[in-house]
Amino acid sequence: MPERIAEDINETSGTVADTLGKAIARAEEESWRGVIV
């Protein structure tokens, strides 16, 4: 879902949404790793 949100924001403002999207994706990846490992 975060990617979808980032895309919606991306239509409004580019770099901020990019940074936000990457930050969310990174945080999600890390939390998933914590759950799996």
WORABEL-V255065 format. One record per pair of residues at least 24 apart in sequence whose C-alpha atoms are under 10 Angstrom apart, sorted by the first residue. I is the first residue (numbers start at 1). GAP is how many residues later the second one is. D is the distance in Angstrom with one decimal. If there is no record, write none. Layout:
((I | GAP | D) (I | GAP | D))
This chain:
((1 | 24 | 9.7) (2 | 26 | 8.8))
